[in-house]
Amino acid sequence: MNCTKCAGKMVERKGTTPEGFEYKYSKCTKCDEEIVNMKQLHSVAQKYREMKKYTAKISKWGESFAVRIPKELVKQYELKQNEDVTLIPEKKGIKIVA
């Protein structure tokens, strides 16, 4: 495949979004033009839609804060009442590991 801008050779590369979604794209070896094909773009967009599917409000319980986990996620991850989970601070959020 050749670059539509300069006719240079396009090579396949792998990228990662800030949220950790991997995708492939083509990059020109001559002018550095980058192209993501529509299939890859739709795949990443679908992952973003799934990630944003669930929302929750933060409530105050005594001196602590709490987040309610939607029923669908409780079922999917087989969470149990009073189960201990691990909270992992990350750059752009908190990961909950059951």
C-alpha positions in Angstrom: 0.0 0.0 0.0 1.3 3.5 -0.9 0.6 6.8 0.8 -2.1 8.8 -0.9 -0.3 12.0 0.1 3.3 11.4 -1.2 3.2 7.8 -2.7 5.6 6.6 0.0 5.4 3.1 1.4 2.9 2.5 4.2 3.9 0.1 7.0 1.5 -1.4 9.6 2.0 -0.3 13.2 0.2 -0.9 16.5 -1.2 1.8 18.7 -2.9 2.0 22.0 -5.5 4.6 23.1 -5.1 6.3 26.5 -7.7 3.9 27.9 -5.6 0.9 26.8 -7.5 -0.2 23.6 -5.1 -1.6 21.0 -5.5 -0.9 17.3 -3.6 -1.1 14.1 -2.8 1.7 11.7 -0.7 2.4 8.6 2.1 5.0 8.7 4.0 6.4 5.7 7.8 5.9 5.9 8.3 9.0 3.9 5.9 11.7 5.2 4.7 10.1 8.5 1.0 10.3 7.3 -1.0 7.9 9.5 -4.2 6.1 8.4 -6.6 4.0 10.5 -8.9 1.9 8.4 -12.7 2.0 9.1 -12.8 -1.5 10.6 -10.2 -0.6 13.2 -12.0 2.8 13.8 -15.3 1.1 14.4 -13.7 -1.5 16.7 -12.2 1.2 18.9 -15.4 3.2 18.9 -17.4 0.1 20.0 -15.0 -0.5 22.9 -15.5 3.2 23.9 -19.3 2.7 23.8 -19.0 -0.4 25.9 -16.8 1.4 28.4 -19.2 4.3 28.7 -22.3 2.1 28.9 -22.4 2.1 32.7 -22.4 5.2 34.9 -22.7 5.5 38.6 -23.0 8.3 41.2 -20.8 8.7 44.1 -22.6 8.8 47.5 -21.4 9.6 50.9 -21.6 6.9 53.6 -20.4 8.3 56.9 -16.9 9.7 56.3 -16.4 7.5 53.2 -17.7 7.6 49.6 -19.4 4.7 47.9 -20.2 3.8 44.3 -23.1 1.5 43.3 -22.2 -1.2 40.8 -24.9 -1.8 38.1 -26.6 -5.2 38.3 -25.4 -6.3 34.9 -21.7 -5.9 36.0 -22.5 -7.7 39.3 -23.8 -10.7 37.3 -21.0 -10.5 34.7 -18.2 -10.5 37.3 -20.1 -12.7 39.8 -19.6 -10.2 42.6 -20.9 -11.1 46.1 -22.2 -8.9 48.9 -19.5 -8.1 51.4 -16.8 -9.4 49.1 -13.4 -7.7 49.4 -12.1 -6.0 46.2 -8.9 -4.3 45.4 -8.8 -0.6 44.3 -5.9 0.2 42.0 -5.2 3.9 41.4 -4.4 4.7 37.8 -3.6 7.8 35.8 -7.2 8.4 34.7 -9.3 6.5 37.1 -9.5 3.7 39.6 -9.5 0.0 38.7 -11.7 -2.3 40.8 -10.4 -5.9 40.9 -12.6 -8.6 42.4 
